[in-house]
Each structure stands twice: as structure tokens, then as C-alpha cells.
């Protein structure tokens, strides 16, 4: 679909845009702890993110948290290293851009030299001589302010986020896509490539964002397709300092490189959103069935997962430092969407992700489309990793998403020297929600991730 551009603004609008005052950013409400207290406590297994063996070994049953779980009130962005906080005078109205059109990448915002009196006079004359256009009609939507730009209702644009961690003369900006609807509504944020080698999320966000029509959208959708730009350029999961960015949120302005990038993203982008979907894939040489990772003990998050069509849900309370965990603590409904494997573009997994995000926006009243919902996918409150007991070459006998029974052979580890064949059997009934691709493995290697539909106490 083609986006319709706003009419050319009148000179009055141009002048007003230069002096538009700062708009106040609404403060995120605290989580209603009383509401959460009414839900019966559920002690069920916890699953760490990202499929790393270290995280799997640290998985433990959920425990009652003794501290107050109220959402932390957002702090005002602070100046300093790693944070972009331009002065109020640099704020401007973002241009209306058809995101489907090929456009040059956004440039870093730099301070423009002050206009001379002659330049100012010439600009005023040009504005006066401009052909008068009818003023835009009053719209029900609201101006959305992000990264010191005002995105008008019914427009879409590309903005630039710069965490400020590189050499100033060599710094690169990270594109941020914004579609601000003609009507008021919630703000949904989509983040991809927090791990630089996870490519499916980039394409999921691109296809989702470019299919939106701001003239038919209620609310705002913000997309950051490539959060970890240095890792993406190097084909690496990690940052240049070898840190995992998804272990450092919400970050700090004066910490490590990862802390500063996390803090800049969280304060400048994430805190402006009501909902967040952080998109990932399996880690190196592992693949994941399209699924959500969500804290199902959180009533708001559990309700949020109902909007994703044909998407299995794996319960995980999350670990400290994850973007999902930090956002939920800040009062933002958040899930992690896992789809496929790293270093690859997999269209089947991408289509599943785009479909689920479309259903979410329809469920939230942001879009109105003829949408056919599929059968509900199960919620896996427990999961087990099946490990290899011998070293060799892994050959799988089952496929991702298969239902398996206890004792069923999932694959073999073949010893290329002795020709011995060592079967790997499932230790439980369930579904294969993640697995390693065929490769050389050592004893103890986590090969198959089996999700179990465990009964929830009280149900």
C-alpha cells in the first residue's frame, strides 16, 4: 500500500514548528501490586533466554520474591557519555517519509551554524512568498516525540539514535522507524538484533513496519531493527568488548560500553512505549520454534500474550539484565519473540513473526483488518534440555515442533572413528521447541529443548 503524504504546511505552520515547546512525556504508571497479589502463587520452572548452555544450567524453580515488585518510576534522561540529550532548541518536526521508498540513511544530528541577519531575513522572505496552502485538518491523533523530533499524527518517518560510544568523527547512527497513527492509541515498540547475528528479527520488523498505513493506524509503532549495530556489522552476537548487550539493561550512563548503550536505548526509546516485543533467535547452531518467552506469573504479561496468533508461549521469568526483564520492571508489557536460528534469513520463521505482530496490533485496536485467527498454541510452563552423553557428530531423527514421547529416539551421536552410534532419547513427553542443528558435539552438549504442558496449581 502507498502512504499518502500530508499537505504542504503553510508558512504559519513552518514558523510555529520552529518554536514548538517541549511536550511532557507521560510517566509510566506503577504496576498494580494489589492486582498481582490476588493471583495464586505458581512455583514452576524458570527458563533463561537465548539458549546458552550457561543459562540452562542456571535455570531454577521460581521463588516468591520478598521485595516490592512495583515498577520503578522512570528517571529523566541524564546527560553525559553514552546519552543523547540535545537541547530543547534542536527539537524539530520529523519529515513525513514513505518508508517503502528507498531513502538515504539518516544522518547524525549536528549543531547547525547560527544564521546571520541576512540569512534570517532571506528565510523570512521565502516563507512569506510561499504559496499559501490550506491548513491541515484537525486530527484525533497526538504528536509523538522521540529523539528530539515531533512525529505528527498520520505520518511515518526515519529517525536516528546515536548511543554516543564511538569516536565522534566516525560515529554511526542507528535507524529508528516510527509510524504515528492518525488516531490516538497505545505505543508499541519492536526491537531486533540486540544480538548482532540474529537476522530474522530485522526482517520481521521491516515487513511489519513497512506494511503499516499511518492514515489507518491508531497509536504509534516504533521499530529499531538493528539495536547492536557494531555486532551486526561484524556478524557477531556480542558487542566489540565481547559483552552480551542483553545482560546489561536498563544500563547506566557511566558504566561499561554495554551499560552505556543499554542505558541510552532504554531512556531515549524504550521508556516512551507502552508495549515491547524484543525479537531474538536461537544462539549459535541452535534453532527455535517460533515462540514467546513471557513471565506468565505476571497477570498483565499473561494477558498480553493472548494477542499473538499461532505462537507457542514458554514461561520464563527472565534474568537480571535482560531487556524484557528491565522493561517489565518499568511497567511496560513485554515479551521476547524467538524465531529460528542465527546468521540466517528464514522466511517461514519471518512470516510467523509478522503474522503474530499483525494479530497483536489488531487485538490492541491499533489496526482494523480481516484477520483469521488460528487454533491457540499451548503454554509450556516447564521445559527440559536433553543432552548428549557422548562426543561425535549429531544426526537428528526428528524435526523442530515435533511432538515426542518419553523414551523416543530424537537423534544419534555418531563416533567417526569407532563407528559407534549413541542414541539420544527424550526424557519426557512434550514438544520440540528448540534444537541444535546437526554438528560436532561433545558429551554434555544441550541438543534438544522439550516443552512440557505442565499442570498449573489451582487450575
C-alpha positions in Angstrom: 0.0 0.0 0.0 1.2 3.5 -0.7 1.3 6.1 2.1 -0.4 9.5 1.5 1.7 12.5 2.3 0.5 15.4 4.4 -0.3 18.6 2.5 2.4 21.1 2.3 2.3 23.1 5.6 1.5 26.8 5.5 4.2 29.5 6.4 2.3 29.8 9.8 2.8 26.1 10.4 6.5 26.3 9.5 7.1 29.2 11.9 5.2 27.5 14.7 7.2 24.3 14.2 10.4 26.2 14.9 9.3 27.3 18.4 7.0 24.4 19.4 7.5 23.9 23.2 8.5 20.7 24.7 5.7 18.3 25.3 5.6 16.5 28.6 6.2 12.7 28.4 3.7 10.8 30.5 5.1 9.0 33.4 4.7 5.3 33.4 2.2 4.1 35.9 3.3 1.7 38.6 2.2 -1.9 38.4 -0.9 -2.6 40.4 0.7 -4.8 43.0 -2.6 -5.5 44.7 -3.9 -7.0 41.5 -0.9 -9.2 41.2 -1.3 -10.3 44.8 -4.7 -11.8 44.1 -3.2 -14.3 41.7 -2.3 -17.5 43.3 1.4 -18.2 43.6 2.7 -20.6 41.0 6.0 -22.4 41.6 7.1 -23.6 38.2 10.3 -24.0 36.3 12.2 -21.0 35.0 13.8 -20.8 31.6 16.6 -18.3 30.9 16.8 -16.7 27.5 19.0 -17.2 24.4 19.5 -20.9 24.7 23.1 -20.6 26.0 24.3 -23.6 28.0 25.3 -21.4 30.9 21.8 -20.0 31.2 20.2 -23.5 31.1 22.4 -24.7 33.9 21.3 -21.7 36.0 17.6 -22.4 35.5 15.8 -22.8 38.8 12.3 -23.0 40.2 10.5 -19.8 40.7 10.6 -18.5 44.2 8.4 -15.9 46.0 10.0 -12.5 45.7 10.3 -10.8 49.0 10.9 -7.4 47.7 8.3 -5.0 46.4 7.7 -5.7 42.7 6.3 -2.3 41.9 7.5 -0.8 38.6 10.4 1.6 39.0 9.4 5.1 38.1 11.3 6.3 35.1 14.1 8.7 35.6 14.6 11.7 33.5 17.4 11.1 30.9 20.7 12.4 32.1 23.4 14.0 30.1 26.9 12.6 29.8 28.7 9.9 28.0 26.5 7.5 26.0 23.3 9.6 26.2 22.0 11.9 23.5 20.3 14.8 25.2 20.2 17.7 22.6 19.0 21.0 23.9 15.4 21.9 23.5 16.3 24.3 20.7 17.3 21.4 18.5 13.9 19.7 18.5 12.2 19.7 15.2 9.2 18.3 13.3 10.2 15.0 11.7 9.7 14.8 7.9 6.9 12.6 6.7 8.5 9.7 4.7 7.0 6.8 2.8 9.0 4.0 4.4 8.6 1.8 1.3 10.6 4.3 -0.8 14.4 3.8 -0.9 15.9 6.6 1.0 19.4 7.6 2.1 20.4 6.6 5.6 19.6 9.1 8.3 22.5 11.4 9.3 23.7 12.2 12.7 22.2 15.4 14.1 24.8 18.1 14.3 24.5 21.7 15.5 23.9 24.0 12.6 25.8 27.3 12.4 23.8 30.3 13.6 22.0 32.2 10.8 23.2 35.6 10.1 20.8 38.5 10.0 20.8 38.4 6.2 20.1 34.7 6.1 17.3 35.1 8.6 15.8 37.9 6.5 16.1 35.9 3.3 14.4 32.9 5.0 11.6 35.1 6.2 11.0 36.5 2.7 11.0 33.0 1.2 8.4 31.9 3.8 6.3 34.9 3.1 6.4 34.3 -0.7 5.5 30.7 -0.4 2.2 29.7 -1.9 -0.5 29.6 0.8 -1.9 26.1 1.4 -4.9 25.1 3.4 -4.1 24.3 7.0 -4.2 20.5 7.8 -7.4 19.4 9.3 -7.6 18.8 13.0 -6.6 15.1 13.7 -7.6 12.9 16.6 -4.0 11.5 17.0 -1.3 13.1 19.1 2.1 14.4 18.3 4.7 11.7 19.3 8.0 13.0 20.5 11.0 10.8 20.2 14.8 11.5 19.9 14.0 15.3 19.9 11.7 15.0 16.9 8.0 15.6 16.8 6.3 13.0 14.6 2.9 14.4 13.5 -0.3 12.3 13.5 -0.8 10.4 10.3 2.9 10.4 9.3 5.8 7.9 9.2 9.5 8.8 9.4 13.0 7.6 10.0 14.9 8.9 13.0 18.5 8.4 14.1 19.6 7.0 17.5 23.2 7.5 18.5 24.4 6.0 21.8 27.5 8.2 21.7 30.0 5.4 22.3 32.2 5.8 19.2 34.8 8.3 18.0 32.7 11.4 17.3 34.0 11.9 13.7 33.4 8.2 12.9 30.1 7.7 14.8 27.3 5.9 13.0 23.6 6.3 13.7 21.1 3.5 14.2 17.9 3.9 12.2 14.7 4.1 14.2 11.4 3.7 12.3 8.3 5.5 13.5 4.7 5.2 12.3 2.4 7.6 14.2 -1.2 6.9 13.5 -4.0 9.3 12.6 -5.9 8.3 15.7 -4.8 8.1 19.3 -3.8 4.7 20.8 -1.0 2.8 22.5 2.6 2.8 21.6 4.2 -0.5 20.5 8.0 -0.9 20.3 9.8 -3.6 18.3 13.5 -4.3 18.8 15.7 -6.6 16.8 19.3 -7.7 16.6 20.1 -7.0 20.3 22.4 -9.9 19.4 24.1 -8.8 16.2 24.0 -12.2 14.5 20.2 -12.6 14.8 18.8 -11.7 11.4 15.2 -12.9 11.4 14.1 -10.2 13.7 15.4 -7.5 11.4 13.3 -8.7 8.6 10.2 -9.2 10.8 10.4 -5.6 11.9 11.0 -4.3 8.3 8.0 -6.2 6.9 5.7 -5.2 9.8 6.6 -1.6 9.8 6.5 -1.1 6.0 3.1 -2.6 5.8 1.5 0.0 8.1 -0.5 2.9 6.9 -0.4 5.8 9.3 -3.7 7.1 7.9 -5.4 3.9 9.2 -3.4 3.3 12.4 -4.4 4.1 16.0 -1.5 4.7 18.2 2.2 4.5 17.3 4.7 1.8 16.3 8.4 2.3 16.9 10.8 -0.1 15.3 14.6 -0.5 16.0 15.6 -3.2 13.5 19.3 -3.3 14.5 20.0 -2.4 18.1 23.5 -3.9 18.2 24.9 -2.2 15.1 28.6 -3.0 15.8 27.8 -6.7 16.3 25.6 -6.8 13.2 28.4 -5.3 11.0 30.9 -7.9 12.4 28.4 -10.8 12.2 28.9 -11.2 15.9 26.4 -11.9 18.7 28.3 -9.6 21.1 29.5 -6.0 21.3 33.1 -5.1 20.4 34.1 -5.6 24.1 32.7 -9.2 24.0 29.8 -8.4 26.3 26.3 -9.6 25.7 24.1 -6.5 25.5 21.1 -8.4 26.7 22.6 -8.8 30.1 23.1 -5.1 30.8 19.6 -3.4 30.8 18.5 -0.9 31.9 22.2 0.1 31.9 23.9 3.1 33.4 25.4 6.3 31.9 28.9 5.8 33.3 29.4 2.0 33.2 30.8 -0.3 30.6 30.3 0.0 26.9 27.3 -2.3 27.1 25.9 -0.4 30.1 26.0 2.9 28.2 24.4 1.5 25.1 21.7 -0.2 27.1 21.1 3.0 29.1 20.9 5.2 26.0 18.4 2.9 24.3 16.3 2.4 27.4 16.0 6.0 28.3 15.7 7.5 24.9 13.4 4.9 23.2 12.1 2.1 25.4 10.6 4.3 28.1 8.4 6.1 25.5 6.5 2.8 24.8 3.5 1.0 26.4 4.3 -2.4 24.9 7.6 -4.0 23.8 8.3 -7.1 21.7 12.0 -8.0 21.7 12.8 -10.3 18.8 15.5 -13.0 19.0 16.6 -16.3 17.5 18.4 -19.3 18.9 22.1 -19.0 19.8 24.9 -20.2 17.6 24.0 -23.5 15.8 20.6 -23.8 17.6 17.2 -23.1 16.2 13.9 -22.2 18.0 10.3 -22.9 17.1 8.5 -19.5 16.8 7.5 -18.9 20.4 7.1 -16.2 23.1 9.1 -16.1 26.3 7.0 -14.5 28.9 6.6 -14.3 32.7 3.2 -16.0 33.0 3.1 -15.2 36.7 2.6 -11.5 35.8 -1.1 -11.0 35.0 -0.5 -8.1 32.7 2.1 -10.0 30.7 0.0 -13.2 30.6 -2.9 -11.2 29.2 -0.6 -9.6 26.7 0.4 -13.0 25.2 -3.2 -13.7 24.2 -2.8 -11.2 21.3 -0.2 -13.3 19.4 -1.7 -15.6 16.9 -0.3 -19.1 16.4 2.6 -18.5 18.8 3.5 -21.0 21.5 4.3 -19.5 24.9 7.2 -20.7 27.1 7.1 -19.5 30.7 10.2 -17.7 31.7 10.5 -15.1 34.5 13.7 -13.8 32.8 17.1 -12.9 34.2 18.5 -9.7 35.5 19.9 -7.5 32.8 17.6 -8.7 30.0 15.8 -6.0 28.1 12.5 -7.9 28.7 13.1 -8.0 32.5 14.0 -4.4 32.7 11.1 -3.2 30.7 8.6 -5.3 32.7 10.0 -3.8 35.9 9.5 -0.3 34.4 5.8 -1.1 33.9 6.0 -1.9 30.1 4.2 -5.1 29.0 7.0 -7.1 27.3 7.7 -10.4 25.7 10.6 -12.0 23.9 9.7 -13.4 20.5 12.1 -16.3 19.4 12.1 -17.4 15.8 14.6 -19.6 14.0 18.4 -19.6 14.2 21.2 -17.0 14.0 23.1 -16.0 10.9 20.2 -16.9 8.6 17.2 -15.4 7.0 14.3 -17.9 7.3 11.2 -16.8 5.5 8.9 -19.3 7.2 10.0 -18.1 10.6 9.7 -14.5 9.5 6.2 -14.9 8.2 5.2 -16.4 11.6 6.6 -13.4 13.4 4.9 -10.9 11.1 1.6 -12.7 11.4 1.8 -12.7 15.2 2.6 -8.9 15.3 -0.2 -8.2 13.0 -2.6 -10.1 15.2 -1.2 -8.3 18.3 -1.9 -4.8 16.7 -5.4 -6.0 15.7 -6.0 -7.3 19.3 -4.9 -3.9 20.7 -7.2 -2.0 18.5 -4.3 -0.4 16.6 -5.4 -1.7 13.1 -8.6 -3.0 11.7 -8.2 -5.9 9.3 -9.9 -9.1 8.3 -7.8 -11.4 10.4 -8.4 -15.2 10.7 -7.1 -16.5 14.0 -5.6 -20.0 14.1 -6.1 -22.5 16.9 -4.5 -21.4 20.2 -1.0 -22.7 20.8 -0.2 -24.2 24.2 1.6 -22.6 27.1 4.7 -24.6 28.2 5.1 -24.0 31.9 8.1 -26.3 32.1 10.9 -27.4 29.7 13.9 -29.8 29.7 17.1 -29.9 27.8 18.1 -33.3 26.5 21.9 -33.6 26.4 24.3 -35.8 24.6 26.2 -38.4 26.7 28.9 -39.0 24.1 31.0 -36.9 21.7 30.7 -37.2 18.0 28.6 -35.9 15.1 24.9 -35.2 15.9 22.3 -36.5 13.4 18.7 -35.7 14.3 15.8 -38.0 13.7 13.0 -35.5 14.5 12.1 -32.0 13.3 11.5 -28.8 15.1 8.0 -28.6 16.5 7.5 -32.4 16.6 5.6 -34.0 19.5 7.6 -36.6 21.2 7.1 -39.3 23.9 9.3 -40.3 26.8 11.9 -42.8 25.6 11.6 -41.8 21.9 14.8 -41.5 20.0 15.5 -37.9 19.0 18.8 -38.4 17.2 22.1 -40.2 17.3 25.7 -39.2 18.0 28.0 -41.0 15.7 31.6 -41.5 16.6 33.5 -41.1 13.3 36.5 -43.1 14.5 34.9 -46.1 16.2 31.6 -46.1 14.2 29.7 -46.3 17.4 26.1 -45.0 17.3 24.8 -43.5 20.5 21.0 -42.7 20.6 19.6 -39.6 22.4 16.2 -40.3 23.9 13.6 -38.0 25.2 13.2 -38.0 29.0 9.6 -36.7 28.9 6.5 -36.3 26.8 6.3 -32.9 25.1 7.1 -30.9 22.0 10.5 -30.0 20.5 10.6 -26.2 20.9 14.3 -25.8 20.3 17.1 -28.0 19.0 20.7 -28.0 17.8 21.4 -28.2 14.1 23.5 -31.3 13.1 27.1 -30.6 14.1 30.0 -31.9 16.1 29.1 -32.2 19.7 30.8 -33.1 23.0 29.4 -35.0 26.0 27.0 -32.7 27.9 26.0 -30.7 24.8 22.4 -29.4 25.0 20.8 -30.9 21.9 17.0 -30.8 22.2 14.7 -28.5 24.1 11.4 -30.2 25.1 8.5 -28.1 26.2 6.0 -29.7 28.7 2.4 -28.6 29.2 2.6 -29.0 33.0 -0.5 -28.5 35.1 -0.7 -25.2 36.9 -1.6 -25.5 40.6 -5.0 -24.2 41.3 -6.4 -24.9 37.8 
